[in-house]
Amino acid sequence: LASAFRYILLNPVAAKLVDRPEQWAWSSARAYLKGAEDGLTTKAPMLRRFPDMRALLGDGAELAEHAVPKDETIGRPRGSAAFVAALEKRTGRILQAEKRGPKPKKPKPGQGKKRRAQ
């Protein structure tokens, strides 16, 4: 949650649209960092988890190495092995990283190994 929240609030800074997250007019960062009510943001749930929002966001310098942008490119959910396994069970899809490269071809029915006549 903290990683995703940081990513969202720091995204305008990473995109070089503003110098500080609270400068971005369409961000809830202003509400969190300046205490200003914007009429949209319900701050209490996140402030209970992260009371020092400025410390959570840091200076944003490490955002380029942040995990969330990397996860965007792989198309798989982020979480513990147990979390991903539970998602696989619920969706019936393989979500864990598999071996790279082409998948082995499955033989068509009736095209297994043929026996030589003796």
Stockholm file with secondary structure:
# STOCKHOLM 1.0

chainA/1-118         LASAFRYILLNPVAAKLVDRPEQWAWSSARAYLKGAEDGLTTKAPMLRRFPDMRALLGDGAELAEHAVPKDETIGRPRGSAAFVAALEKRTGRILQAEKRGPKPKKPKPGQGKKRRAQ
#=GR chainA/1-118 SS CHHHHHHHHHHHHHTTSCSSGGGCTTCTHHHHHHCCCCSSCCCHHHHHHCSCHHHHHTTSGGGGGCHHHHHHHHTSCCSCHHHHHHHHHHHTSCCSCCCSSCCCCCCCTTCSCCCCCC
#=GC SS_cons         CHHHHHHHHHHHHHTTSCSSGGGCTTCTHHHHHHCCCCSSCCCHHHHHHCSCHHHHHTTSGGGGGCHHHHHHHHTSCCSCHHHHHHHHHHHTSCCSCCCSSCCCCCCCTTCSCCCCCC
//
